[in-house]
Amino acid sequence: MTDSRSDHETRKCVFCGRGEGEVKHLFGGNGVFVCDDCTRQLASLLADETGEKAAAPSVEEADPGSERDF
């Protein structure tokens, strides 16, 4: 059975709730997605906790709203 909503409508960041059309990239797997902005913020928070300098995640240029599965 298929869902009546398109994949485009359901792909949203689990942290900020922004959809595919509102972010540059969505990273996802198993139906859960995190946007590029939240990924950067999380990396910074983790670096602060460990006392390490936060390395900005490098993201290849791709079509806005593209998804990457890991």
Secondary structure as UniProt FT lines:
FT   HELIX           7..10
FT   STRAND          12..13
FT   TURN            14..16
FT   HELIX           20..22
FT   STRAND          25..29
FT   TURN            30..31
FT   STRAND          32..35
FT   HELIX           36..50
FT   TURN            64..65
FT   STRAND          66..69
//
